[in-house]
Amino acid sequence: MSQINFNEKAVRVHGLNCHNEVVGIQDETGKTKIHCPKCGAITISKVMGRRHIRVDIFAPQGQEIIV
């Protein structure tokens, strides 16, 4: 029987596109995927180290990033 790990936690973040406060789920590897309900942008962040976080922002299909 396989064992299920529940090491995920909720993370509250201000979206970098429209600055709306959204909640995402961070998995045990430090990767967080957030879909903003206001502007539709998808933000993926990954904790690379103690002082380094990589952030990728994707605009919805047919739109551009507001930043």
All heavy atoms as TSV, in Angstrom:
chain	resi	resn	atom	element	x	y	z
A	1	MET	N	N	0.838	-1.174	0.000
A	1	MET	CA	C	0.000	0.000	0.000
A	1	MET	C	C	0.886	1.241	0.000
A	1	MET	O	O	1.860	1.331	0.726
A	1	MET	CB	C	-0.881	-0.024	1.239
A	1	MET	CG	C	-1.924	1.011	1.260
A	1	MET	SD	S	-3.059	0.596	2.597
A	1	MET	CE	C	-4.077	1.971	2.535
A	2	SER	N	N	0.549	2.229	-0.847
A	2	SER	CA	C	1.370	3.436	-0.937
A	2	SER	C	C	1.033	4.396	0.199
A	2	SER	O	O	-0.076	4.414	0.720
A	2	SER	CB	C	1.166	4.116	-2.284
A	2	SER	OG	O	-0.156	4.586	-2.380
A	3	GLN	N	N	2.015	5.203	0.536
A	3	GLN	CA	C	1.856	6.153	1.625
A	3	GLN	C	C	1.659	7.549	1.040
A	3	GLN	O	O	2.339	7.941	0.101
A	3	GLN	CB	C	3.099	6.129	2.511
A	3	GLN	CG	C	2.942	6.870	3.796
A	3	GLN	CD	C	4.165	6.697	4.674
A	3	GLN	OE1	O	5.254	6.489	4.175
A	3	GLN	NE2	N	3.967	6.787	5.962
A	4	ILE	N	N	0.713	8.317	1.570
A	4	ILE	CA	C	0.416	9.656	1.083
A	4	ILE	C	C	1.064	10.669	2.008
A	4	ILE	O	O	0.914	10.605	3.228
A	4	ILE	CB	C	-1.104	9.886	1.030
A	4	ILE	CG1	C	-1.760	8.878	0.091
A	4	ILE	CG2	C	-1.414	11.307	0.579
A	4	ILE	CD1	C	-3.267	8.933	0.111
A	5	ASN	N	N	1.810	11.634	1.407
A	5	ASN	CA	C	2.443	12.696	2.184
A	5	ASN	C	C	1.601	13.960	2.081
A	5	ASN	O	O	1.203	14.374	1.000
A	5	ASN	CB	C	3.852	12.991	1.663
A	5	ASN	CG	C	4.793	11.841	1.925
A	5	ASN	OD1	O	4.610	11.102	2.870
A	5	ASN	ND2	N	5.791	11.697	1.080
A	6	PHE	N	N	1.321	14.590	3.219
A	6	PHE	CA	C	0.568	15.826	3.257
A	6	PHE	C	C	1.490	16.950	3.729
A	6	PHE	O	O	1.270	17.565	4.757
A	6	PHE	CB	C	-0.644	15.701	4.181
A	6	PHE	CG	C	-1.662	14.725	3.675
A	6	PHE	CD1	C	-1.801	13.485	4.243
A	6	PHE	CD2	C	-2.483	15.073	2.618
A	6	PHE	CE1	C	-2.744	12.595	3.780
A	6	PHE	CE2	C	-3.432	14.188	2.140
A	6	PHE	CZ	C	-3.562	12.940	2.723
A	7	ASN	N	N	2.520	17.235	2.941
A	7	ASN	CA	C	3.481	18.271	3.295
A	7	ASN	C	C	3.183	19.589	2.585
A	7	ASN	O	O	4.002	20.484	2.589
A	7	ASN	CB	C	4.900	17.815	2.963
A	7	ASN	CG	C	5.325	16.645	3.815
A	7	ASN	OD1	O	4.830	16.474	4.923
A	7	ASN	ND2	N	6.224	15.841	3.303
A	8	GLU	N	N	2.013	19.704	1.974
A	8	GLU	CA	C	1.640	20.930	1.290
A	8	GLU	C	C	1.112	21.935	2.293
A	8	GLU	O	O	0.535	21.576	3.315
A	8	GLU	CB	C	0.590	20.645	0.225
A	8	GLU	CG	C	1.064	19.690	-0.837
A	8	GLU	CD	C	-0.034	19.313	-1.804
A	8	GLU	OE1	O	-1.211	19.531	-1.482
A	8	GLU	OE2	O	0.299	18.791	-2.864
A	9	LYS	N	N	1.308	23.242	1.977
A	9	LYS	CA	C	0.781	24.269	2.862
A	9	LYS	C	C	0.248	25.427	2.032
A	9	LYS	O	O	0.701	25.670	0.913
A	9	LYS	CB	C	1.834	24.759	3.841
A	9	LYS	CG	C	3.032	25.434	3.220
A	9	LYS	CD	C	3.998	25.897	4.295
A	9	LYS	CE	C	5.204	26.572	3.655
A	9	LYS	NZ	N	6.114	27.090	4.659
A	10	ALA	N	N	-0.724	26.131	2.579
A	10	ALA	CA	C	-1.324	27.278	1.904
A	10	ALA	C	C	-0.415	28.490	2.081
A	10	ALA	O	O	0.101	28.739	3.172
A	10	ALA	CB	C	-2.699	27.567	2.477
A	11	VAL	N	N	-0.233	29.237	0.988
A	11	VAL	CA	C	0.614	30.423	1.005
A	11	VAL	C	C	-0.207	31.593	0.468
A	11	VAL	O	O	-0.807	31.501	-0.601
A	11	VAL	CB	C	1.868	30.212	0.117
A	11	VAL	CG1	C	2.729	31.447	0.111
A	11	VAL	CG2	C	2.652	29.013	0.585
A	12	ARG	N	N	-0.249	32.685	1.210
A	12	ARG	CA	C	-0.973	33.884	0.779
A	12	ARG	C	C	0.024	34.829	0.113
A	12	ARG	O	O	1.041	35.196	0.690
A	12	ARG	CB	C	-1.618	34.552	1.988
A	12	ARG	CG	C	-2.592	35.613	1.631
A	12	ARG	CD	C	-3.385	36.061	2.819
A	12	ARG	NE	N	-2.506	36.302	3.966
A	12	ARG	CZ	C	-2.927	36.757	5.133
A	12	ARG	NH1	N	-4.187	36.998	5.314
A	12	ARG	NH2	N	-2.092	36.953	6.110
A	13	VAL	N	N	-0.287	35.243	-1.139
A	13	VAL	CA	C	0.645	36.014	-1.953
A	13	VAL	C	C	-0.097	37.156	-2.639
A	13	VAL	O	O	-1.250	36.999	-3.025
A	13	VAL	CB	C	1.289	35.104	-3.042
A	13	VAL	CG1	C	2.244	35.875	-3.901
A	13	VAL	CG2	C	1.968	33.922	-2.417
A	14	HIS	N	N	0.572	38.296	-2.809
A	14	HIS	CA	C	0.056	39.369	-3.647
A	14	HIS	C	C	0.508	39.083	-5.065
A	14	HIS	O	O	1.703	38.918	-5.329
A	14	HIS	CB	C	0.580	40.737	-3.199
A	14	HIS	CG	C	-0.040	41.214	-1.936
A	14	HIS	ND1	N	-1.286	41.779	-1.894
A	14	HIS	CD2	C	0.395	41.190	-0.667
A	14	HIS	CE1	C	-1.581	42.092	-0.661
A	14	HIS	NE2	N	-0.579	41.743	0.118
A	15	GLY	N	N	-0.439	39.017	-5.995
A	15	GLY	CA	C	-0.107	38.755	-7.387
A	15	GLY	C	C	0.770	39.853	-7.956
A	15	GLY	O	O	0.554	41.036	-7.687
A	16	LEU	N	N	1.746	39.490	-8.754
A	16	LEU	CA	C	2.670	40.469	-9.307
A	16	LEU	C	C	2.108	41.168	-10.534
A	16	LEU	O	O	2.661	42.157	-10.992
A	16	LEU	CB	C	3.992	39.782	-9.664
A	16	LEU	CG	C	4.732	39.166	-8.478
A	16	LEU	CD1	C	5.942	38.396	-8.958
A	16	LEU	CD2	C	5.147	40.240	-7.503
A	17	ASN	N	N	0.999	40.705	-11.061
A	17	ASN	CA	C	0.416	41.317	-12.244
A	17	ASN	C	C	-0.608	42.393	-11.870
A	17	ASN	O	O	-0.475	43.541	-12.259
A	17	ASN	CB	C	-0.233	40.245	-13.121
A	17	ASN	CG	C	-0.605	40.747	-14.481
A	17	ASN	OD1	O	0.091	41.568	-15.051
A	17	ASN	ND2	N	-1.696	40.263	-15.004
A	18	CYS	N	N	-1.611	42.045	-11.079
A	18	CYS	CA	C	-2.667	43.003	-10.717
A	18	CYS	C	C	-2.646	43.362	-9.235
A	18	CYS	O	O	-3.488	44.122	-8.773
A	18	CYS	CB	C	-4.032	42.450	-11.093
A	18	CYS	SG	S	-4.506	41.001	-10.135
A	19	HIS	N	N	-1.726	42.804	-8.474
A	19	HIS	CA	C	-1.557	43.058	-7.037
A	19	HIS	C	C	-2.768	42.638	-6.214
A	19	HIS	O	O	-3.042	43.194	-5.163
A	19	HIS	CB	C	-1.200	44.520	-6.781
A	19	HIS	CG	C	-0.005	44.970	-7.549
A	19	HIS	ND1	N	1.262	44.533	-7.265
A	19	HIS	CD2	C	0.115	45.774	-8.628
A	19	HIS	CE1	C	2.108	45.073	-8.113
A	19	HIS	NE2	N	1.441	45.827	-8.967
A	20	ASN	N	N	-3.492	41.637	-6.704
A	20	ASN	CA	C	-4.608	41.059	-5.970
A	20	ASN	C	C	-4.060	40.002	-5.015
A	20	ASN	O	O	-3.140	39.275	-5.351
A	20	ASN	CB	C	-5.596	40.423	-6.957
A	20	ASN	CG	C	-6.851	39.940	-6.293
A	20	ASN	OD1	O	-7.277	40.492	-5.290
A	20	ASN	ND2	N	-7.456	38.922	-6.860
A	21	GLU	N	N	-4.609	39.919	-3.811
A	21	GLU	CA	C	-4.147	38.928	-2.852
A	21	GLU	C	C	-4.818	37.587	-3.144
A	21	GLU	O	O	-6.042	37.490	-3.173
A	21	GLU	CB	C	-4.469	39.368	-1.431
A	21	GLU	CG	C	-3.861	38.462	-0.386
A	21	GLU	CD	C	-4.015	39.012	1.005
A	21	GLU	OE1	O	-3.767	40.210	1.202
A	21	GLU	OE2	O	-4.399	38.243	1.883
A	22	VAL	N	N	-4.009	36.562	-3.396
A	22	VAL	CA	C	-4.515	35.227	-3.713
A	22	VAL	C	C	-3.818	34.197	-2.834
A	22	VAL	O	O	-2.784	34.461	-2.237
A	22	VAL	CB	C	-4.306	34.877	-5.211
A	22	VAL	CG1	C	-5.177	35.727	-6.096
A	22	VAL	CG2	C	-2.857	35.018	-5.601
A	23	VAL	N	N	-4.403	33.000	-2.769
A	23	VAL	CA	C	-3.846	31.915	-1.979
A	23	VAL	C	C	-3.436	30.793	-2.922
A	23	VAL	O	O	-4.190	30.411	-3.806
A	23	VAL	CB	C	-4.869	31.393	-0.948
A	23	VAL	CG1	C	-4.335	30.194	-0.198
A	23	VAL	CG2	C	-5.253	32.491	0.014
A	24	GLY	N	N	-2.217	30.284	-2.742
A	24	GLY	CA	C	-1.735	29.169	-3.537
A	24	GLY	C	C	-1.294	28.036	-2.631
A	24	GLY	O	O	-1.179	28.196	-1.412
A	25	ILE	N	N	-1.041	26.884	-3.217
A	25	ILE	CA	C	-0.595	25.714	-2.465
A	25	ILE	C	C	0.868	25.454	-2.782
A	25	ILE	O	O	1.241	25.298	-3.940
A	25	ILE	CB	C	-1.439	24.471	-2.839
A	25	ILE	CG1	C	-2.922	24.732	-2.579
A	25	ILE	CG2	C	-0.959	23.251	-2.072
A	25	ILE	CD1	C	-3.270	24.953	-1.137
A	26	GLN	N	N	1.693	25.433	-1.745
A	26	GLN	CA	C	3.125	25.153	-1.899
A	26	GLN	C	C	3.367	23.689	-1.560
A	26	GLN	O	O	2.978	23.225	-0.490
A	26	GLN	CB	C	3.937	26.059	-0.980
A	26	GLN	CG	C	5.431	25.922	-1.159
A	26	GLN	CD	C	6.186	26.868	-0.250
A	26	GLN	OE1	O	5.866	26.991	0.928
A	26	GLN	NE2	N	7.163	27.540	-0.797
A	27	ASP	N	N	4.011	22.955	-2.480
A	27	ASP	CA	C	4.274	21.541	-2.226
A	27	ASP	C	C	5.580	21.368	-1.454
A	27	ASP	O	O	6.227	22.346	-1.074
A	27	ASP	CB	C	4.283	20.741	-3.534
A	27	ASP	CG	C	5.369	21.173	-4.504
A	27	ASP	OD1	O	6.209	22.020	-4.141
A	27	ASP	OD2	O	5.386	20.640	-5.626
A	28	GLU	N	N	5.953	20.129	-1.209
A	28	GLU	CA	C	7.135	19.867	-0.376
A	28	GLU	C	C	8.440	20.240	-1.052
A	28	GLU	O	O	9.464	20.390	-0.389
A	28	GLU	CB	C	7.178	18.400	0.062
A	28	GLU	CG	C	7.366	17.420	-1.075
A	28	GLU	CD	C	6.115	16.655	-1.403
A	28	GLU	OE1	O	5.079	16.872	-0.780
A	28	GLU	OE2	O	6.190	15.824	-2.304
A	29	THR	N	N	8.439	20.452	-2.382
A	29	THR	CA	C	9.666	20.862	-3.075
A	29	THR	C	C	9.822	22.373	-3.109
A	29	THR	O	O	10.827	22.874	-3.604
A	29	THR	CB	C	9.687	20.326	-4.519
A	29	THR	OG1	O	8.598	20.893	-5.243
A	29	THR	CG2	C	9.594	18.809	-4.530
A	30	GLY	N	N	8.827	23.130	-2.618
A	30	GLY	CA	C	8.905	24.588	-2.591
A	30	GLY	C	C	8.281	25.245	-3.807
A	30	GLY	O	O	8.406	26.446	-4.003
A	31	LYS	N	N	7.567	24.492	-4.639
A	31	LYS	CA	C	6.944	25.028	-5.845
A	31	LYS	C	C	5.510	25.447	-5.537
A	31	LYS	O	O	4.746	24.690	-4.953
A	31	LYS	CB	C	6.960	23.984	-6.947
A	31	LYS	CG	C	6.476	24.484	-8.277
A	31	LYS	CD	C	6.653	23.406	-9.333
A	31	LYS	CE	C	6.236	23.914	-10.686
A	31	LYS	NZ	N	6.400	22.874	-11.711
A	32	THR	N	N	5.156	26.681	-5.941
A	32	THR	CA	C	3.817	27.215	-5.711
A	32	THR	C	C	3.226	27.637	-7.043
A	32	THR	O	O	3.856	28.354	-7.807
A	32	THR	CB	C	3.865	28.440	-4.773
A	32	THR	OG1	O	4.557	28.088	-3.582
A	32	THR	CG2	C	2.479	28.921	-4.432
A	33	LYS	N	N	2.000	27.204	-7.336
A	33	LYS	CA	C	1.300	27.596	-8.549
A	33	LYS	C	C	0.042	28.347	-8.143
A	33	LYS	O	O	-0.765	27.844	-7.368
A	33	LYS	CB	C	0.946	26.385	-9.399
A	33	LYS	CG	C	0.340	26.750	-10.725
A	33	LYS	CD	C	0.161	25.544	-11.611
A	33	LYS	CE	C	-0.422	25.949	-12.949
A	33	LYS	NZ	N	-0.603	24.808	-13.843
A	34	ILE	N	N	-0.105	29.581	-8.694
A	34	ILE	CA	C	-1.206	30.451	-8.324
A	34	ILE	C	C	-1.913	30.916	-9.587
A	34	ILE	O	O	-1.269	31.380	-10.528
A	34	ILE	CB	C	-0.695	31.676	-7.532
A	34	ILE	CG1	C	0.038	31.219	-6.279
A	34	ILE	CG2	C	-1.824	32.612	-7.199
A	34	ILE	CD1	C	0.865	32.287	-5.641
A	35	HIS	N	N	-3.238	30.799	-9.616
A	35	HIS	CA	C	-4.046	31.318	-10.719
A	35	HIS	C	C	-4.898	32.446	-10.161
A	35	HIS	O	O	-5.729	32.232	-9.272
A	35	HIS	CB	C	-4.935	30.221	-11.303
A	35	HIS	CG	C	-5.763	30.686	-12.445
A	35	HIS	ND1	N	-7.059	31.085	-12.289
A	35	HIS	CD2	C	-5.474	30.839	-13.754
A	35	HIS	CE1	C	-7.542	31.450	-13.458
A	35	HIS	NE2	N	-6.597	31.304	-14.368
A	36	CYS	N	N	-4.698	33.669	-10.671
A	36	CYS	CA	C	-5.418	34.838	-10.173
A	36	CYS	C	C	-6.820	34.881	-10.777
A	36	CYS	O	O	-6.970	34.894	-11.999
A	36	CYS	CB	C	-4.663	36.114	-10.532
A	36	CYS	SG	S	-5.483	37.610	-9.941
A	37	PRO	N	N	-7.861	34.920	-9.936
A	37	PRO	CA	C	-9.221	34.983	-10.467
A	37	PRO	C	C	-9.581	36.358	-11.042
A	37	PRO	O	O	-10.502	36.476	-11.828
A	37	PRO	CB	C	-10.099	34.653	-9.251
A	37	PRO	CG	C	-9.274	35.014	-8.082
A	37	PRO	CD	C	-7.838	34.800	-8.486
A	38	LYS	N	N	-8.836	37.404	-10.664
A	38	LYS	CA	C	-9.136	38.755	-11.119
A	38	LYS	C	C	-8.609	39.019	-12.533
A	38	LYS	O	O	-9.346	39.459	-13.407
A	38	LYS	CB	C	-8.548	39.775	-10.148
A	38	LYS	CG	C	-8.856	41.208	-10.487
A	38	LYS	CD	C	-8.302	42.151	-9.449
A	38	LYS	CE	C	-8.570	43.602	-9.821
A	38	LYS	NZ	N	-7.956	44.504	-8.839
A	39	CYS	N	N	-7.322	38.749	-12.778
A	39	CYS	CA	C	-6.729	39.056	-14.084
A	39	CYS	C	C	-6.450	37.806	-14.917
A	39	CYS	O	O	-6.185	37.906	-16.105
A	39	CYS	CB	C	-5.438	39.853	-13.916
A	39	CYS	SG	S	-4.070	38.929	-13.181
A	40	GLY	N	N	-6.479	36.628	-14.310
A	40	GLY	CA	C	-6.274	35.386	-15.041
A	40	GLY	C	C	-4.830	34.975	-15.215
A	40	GLY	O	O	-4.548	33.963	-15.844
A	41	ALA	N	N	-3.893	35.752	-14.678
A	41	ALA	CA	C	-2.481	35.416	-14.812
A	41	ALA	C	C	-2.134	34.204	-13.956
A	41	ALA	O	O	-2.716	33.983	-12.893
A	41	ALA	CB	C	-1.607	36.591	-14.405
A	42	ILE	N	N	-1.175	33.422	-14.426
A	42	ILE	CA	C	-0.692	32.263	-13.685
A	42	ILE	C	C	0.718	32.564	-13.218
A	42	ILE	O	O	1.579	32.923	-14.018
A	42	ILE	CB	C	-0.718	31.001	-14.549
A	42	ILE	CG1	C	-2.152	30.671	-14.949
A	42	ILE	CG2	C	-0.085	29.828	-13.812
A	42	ILE	CD1	C	-2.279	29.561	-15.956
A	43	THR	N	N	0.946	32.440	-11.922
A	43	THR	CA	C	2.262	32.685	-11.340
A	43	THR	C	C	2.777	31.379	-10.757
A	43	THR	O	O	2.087	30.727	-9.982
A	43	THR	CB	C	2.182	33.748	-10.226
A	43	THR	OG1	O	1.597	34.932	-10.760
A	43	THR	CG2	C	3.558	34.058	-9.671
A	44	ILE	N	N	3.997	31.023	-11.136
A	44	ILE	CA	C	4.650	29.831	-10.606
A	44	ILE	C	C	5.932	30.283	-9.930
A	44	ILE	O	O	6.769	30.934	-10.560
A	44	ILE	CB	C	4.950	28.814	-11.717
A	44	ILE	CG1	C	3.652	28.387	-12.391
A	44	ILE	CG2	C	5.696	27.613	-11.149
A	44	ILE	CD1	C	3.839	27.512	-13.593
A	45	SER	N	N	6.066	29.976	-8.653
A	45	SER	CA	C	7.283	30.336	-7.929
A	45	SER	C	C	7.929	29.079	-7.375
A	45	SER	O	O	7.251	28.114	-7.033
A	45	SER	CB	C	6.983	31.321	-6.799
A	45	SER	OG	O	6.195	30.715	-5.809
A	46	LYS	N	N	9.239	29.097	-7.290
A	46	LYS	CA	C	10.016	27.948	-6.808
A	46	LYS	C	C	11.087	28.463	-5.871
A	46	LYS	O	O	11.852	29.363	-6.227
A	46	LYS	CB	C	10.653	27.221	-8.001
A	46	LYS	CG	C	11.660	26.169	-7.647
A	46	LYS	CD	C	10.986	24.865	-7.325
A	46	LYS	CE	C	12.056	23.782	-7.233
A	46	LYS	NZ	N	11.970	23.000	-6.081
A	47	VAL	N	N	11.129	27.922	-4.664
A	47	VAL	CA	C	12.161	28.282	-3.697
A	47	VAL	C	C	13.439	27.552	-4.095
A	47	VAL	O	O	13.498	26.324	-4.071
A	47	VAL	CB	C	11.730	27.911	-2.261
A	47	VAL	CG1	C	12.837	28.234	-1.283
A	47	VAL	CG2	C	10.453	28.621	-1.886
A	48	MET	N	N	14.448	28.314	-4.494
A	48	MET	CA	C	15.708	27.740	-4.958
A	48	MET	C	C	16.705	27.568	-3.805
A	48	MET	O	O	17.530	26.673	-3.836
A	48	MET	CB	C	16.333	28.624	-6.039
A	48	MET	CG	C	15.407	28.865	-7.219
A	48	MET	SD	S	14.896	27.371	-8.039
A	48	MET	CE	C	16.393	26.906	-8.841
A	49	GLY	N	N	16.617	28.436	-2.837
A	49	GLY	CA	C	17.532	28.379	-1.702
A	49	GLY	C	C	17.013	29.273	-0.595
A	49	GLY	O	O	15.893	29.802	-0.658
A	50	ARG	N	N	17.820	29.461	0.395
A	50	ARG	CA	C	17.405	30.239	1.554
A	50	ARG	C	C	17.108	31.695	1.198
A	50	ARG	O	O	16.219	32.320	1.767
A	50	ARG	CB	C	18.509	30.184	2.604
A	50	ARG	CG	C	18.162	30.815	3.912
A	50	ARG	CD	C	19.246	30.570	4.916
A	50	ARG	NE	N	20.525	31.057	4.439
A	50	ARG	CZ	C	21.288	31.928	5.072
A	50	ARG	NH1	N	20.901	32.387	6.234
A	50	ARG	NH2	N	22.427	32.320	4.571
A	51	ARG	N	N	17.838	32.263	0.224
A	51	ARG	CA	C	17.660	33.664	-0.143
A	51	ARG	C	C	17.322	33.853	-1.618
A	51	ARG	O	O	17.519	34.930	-2.163
A	51	ARG	CB	C	18.929	34.447	0.183
A	51	ARG	CG	C	19.259	34.437	1.660
A	51	ARG	CD	C	20.495	35.237	1.978
A	51	ARG	NE	N	21.666	34.623	1.362
A	51	ARG	CZ	C	22.675	35.294	0.823
A	51	ARG	NH1	N	22.652	36.604	0.810
A	51	ARG	NH2	N	23.683	34.664	0.299
A	52	HIS	N	N	16.830	32.820	-2.283
A	52	HIS	CA	C	16.585	32.889	-3.720
A	52	HIS	C	C	15.244	32.242	-4.061
A	52	HIS	O	O	15.018	31.078	-3.760
A	52	HIS	CB	C	17.717	32.163	-4.458
A	52	HIS	CG	C	17.594	32.199	-5.941
A	52	HIS	ND1	N	18.315	31.369	-6.746
A	52	HIS	CD2	C	16.842	32.935	-6.773
A	52	HIS	CE1	C	18.013	31.598	-8.013
A	52	HIS	NE2	N	17.118	32.546	-8.041
A	53	ILE	N	N	14.347	33.014	-4.702
A	53	ILE	CA	C	13.062	32.510	-5.168
A	53	ILE	C	C	12.936	32.856	-6.648
A	53	ILE	O	O	13.113	34.017	-7.036
A	53	ILE	CB	C	11.878	33.126	-4.396
A	53	ILE	CG1	C	11.963	32.767	-2.931
A	53	ILE	CG2	C	10.552	32.649	-4.979
A	53	ILE	CD1	C	10.926	33.435	-2.063
A	54	ARG	N	N	12.628	31.876	-7.484
A	54	ARG	CA	C	12.420	32.106	-8.914
A	54	ARG	C	C	10.920	32.251	-9.154
A	54	ARG	O	O	10.125	31.430	-8.706
A	54	ARG	CB	C	12.956	30.949	-9.736
A	54	ARG	CG	C	12.819	31.182	-11.237
A	54	ARG	CD	C	13.346	30.039	-12.040
A	54	ARG	NE	N	12.530	28.863	-11.759
A	54	ARG	CZ	C	12.987	27.626	-11.810
A	54	ARG	NH1	N	14.230	27.386	-12.098
A	54	ARG	NH2	N	12.187	26.618	-11.559
A	55	VAL	N	N	10.525	33.322	-9.890
A	55	VAL	CA	C	9.119	33.596	-10.151
A	55	VAL	C	C	8.906	33.700	-11.654
A	55	VAL	O	O	9.603	34.443	-12.339
A	55	VAL	CB	C	8.672	34.910	-9.465
A	55	VAL	CG1	C	7.224	35.211	-9.787
A	55	VAL	CG2	C	8.879	34.836	-7.977
A	56	ASP	N	N	7.914	32.948	-12.180
A	56	ASP	CA	C	7.519	33.014	-13.583
A	56	ASP	C	C	6.067	33.454	-13.635
A	56	ASP	O	O	5.214	32.918	-12.922
A	56	ASP	CB	C	7.654	31.644	-14.262
A	56	ASP	CG	C	9.086	31.148	-14.307
A	56	ASP	OD1	O	9.981	31.973	-14.563
A	56	ASP	OD2	O	9.304	29.953	-14.084
A	57	ILE	N	N	5.766	34.460	-14.490
A	57	ILE	CA	C	4.405	34.974	-14.636
A	57	ILE	C	C	3.967	34.730	-16.075
A	57	ILE	O	O	4.675	35.086	-17.019
A	57	ILE	CB	C	4.327	36.474	-14.317
A	57	ILE	CG1	C	4.890	36.755	-12.932
A	57	ILE	CG2	C	2.893	36.966	-14.421
A	57	ILE	CD1	C	5.060	38.218	-12.643
A	58	PHE	N	N	2.790	34.129	-16.251
A	58	PHE	CA	C	2.241	33.841	-17.573
A	58	PHE	C	C	0.900	34.560	-17.710
A	58	PHE	O	O	0.012	34.394	-16.870
A	58	PHE	CB	C	2.029	32.336	-17.766
A	58	PHE	CG	C	3.310	31.551	-17.668
A	58	PHE	CD1	C	3.677	30.956	-16.467
A	58	PHE	CD2	C	4.150	31.427	-18.753
A	58	PHE	CE1	C	4.846	30.227	-16.365
A	58	PHE	CE2	C	5.316	30.703	-18.663
A	58	PHE	CZ	C	5.682	30.093	-17.468
A	59	ALA	N	N	0.754	35.352	-18.792
A	59	ALA	CA	C	-0.510	36.048	-19.060
A	59	ALA	C	C	-1.502	35.064	-19.654
A	59	ALA	O	O	-1.110	34.055	-20.256
A	59	ALA	CB	C	-0.273	37.193	-20.038
A	60	PRO	N	N	-2.798	35.337	-19.517
A	60	PRO	CA	C	-3.803	34.494	-20.156
A	60	PRO	C	C	-3.648	34.546	-21.674
A	60	PRO	O	O	-3.057	35.479	-22.226
A	60	PRO	CB	C	-5.128	35.112	-19.735
A	60	PRO	CG	C	-4.814	35.914	-18.535
A	60	PRO	CD	C	-3.408	36.369	-18.671
A	61	GLN	N	N	-4.194	33.561	-22.362
A	61	GLN	CA	C	-4.104	33.464	-23.814
A	61	GLN	C	C	-4.676	34.726	-24.472
A	61	GLN	O	O	-5.788	35.133	-24.163
A	61	GLN	CB	C	-4.871	32.244	-24.296
A	61	GLN	CG	C	-4.653	31.909	-25.749
A	61	GLN	CD	C	-3.263	31.374	-26.010
A	61	GLN	OE1	O	-2.632	30.831	-25.121
A	61	GLN	NE2	N	-2.806	31.514	-27.216
A	62	GLY	N	N	-3.898	35.369	-25.317
A	62	GLY	CA	C	-4.345	36.556	-26.039
A	62	GLY	C	C	-4.192	37.861	-25.286
A	62	GLY	O	O	-4.611	38.899	-25.762
A	63	GLN	N	N	-3.584	37.839	-24.110
A	63	GLN	CA	C	-3.405	39.061	-23.318
A	63	GLN	C	C	-1.936	39.271	-23.020
A	63	GLN	O	O	-1.091	38.421	-23.313
A	63	GLN	CB	C	-4.195	38.963	-22.014
A	63	GLN	CG	C	-5.680	38.895	-22.222
A	63	GLN	CD	C	-6.420	38.872	-20.896
A	63	GLN	OE1	O	-5.850	39.076	-19.842
A	63	GLN	NE2	N	-7.717	38.602	-20.958
A	64	GLU	N	N	-1.620	40.423	-22.419
A	64	GLU	CA	C	-0.249	40.751	-22.048
A	64	GLU	C	C	-0.186	41.014	-20.546
A	64	GLU	O	O	-1.190	41.327	-19.913
A	64	GLU	CB	C	0.224	41.988	-22.793
A	64	GLU	CG	C	0.331	41.795	-24.292
A	64	GLU	CD	C	0.825	43.025	-24.996
A	64	GLU	OE1	O	1.159	44.023	-24.308
A	64	GLU	OE2	O	0.873	43.022	-26.224
A	65	ILE	N	N	1.022	40.891	-20.012
A	65	ILE	CA	C	1.256	41.176	-18.595
A	65	ILE	C	C	1.083	42.673	-18.350
A	65	ILE	O	O	1.528	43.498	-19.144
A	65	ILE	CB	C	2.664	40.709	-18.183
A	65	ILE	CG1	C	2.797	39.200	-18.366
A	65	ILE	CG2	C	3.018	41.110	-16.770
A	65	ILE	CD1	C	1.928	38.396	-17.420
A	66	ILE	N	N	0.457	43.062	-17.255
A	66	ILE	CA	C	0.197	44.463	-16.924
A	66	ILE	C	C	1.457	45.164	-16.428
A	66	ILE	O	O	1.648	46.343	-16.662
A	66	ILE	CB	C	-0.917	44.572	-15.861
A	66	ILE	CG1	C	-2.216	44.007	-16.404
A	66	ILE	CG2	C	-1.129	46.013	-15.421
A	66	ILE	CD1	C	-3.313	43.876	-15.366
A	67	VAL	N	N	2.356	44.459	-15.790
A	67	VAL	CA	C	3.537	45.052	-15.142
A	67	VAL	C	C	4.233	45.918	-16.112
A	67	VAL	O	O	4.541	46.944	-16.190
A	67	VAL	CB	C	4.509	43.964	-14.674
A	67	VAL	CG1	C	5.721	44.569	-14.026
A	67	VAL	CG2	C	3.832	43.005	-13.761
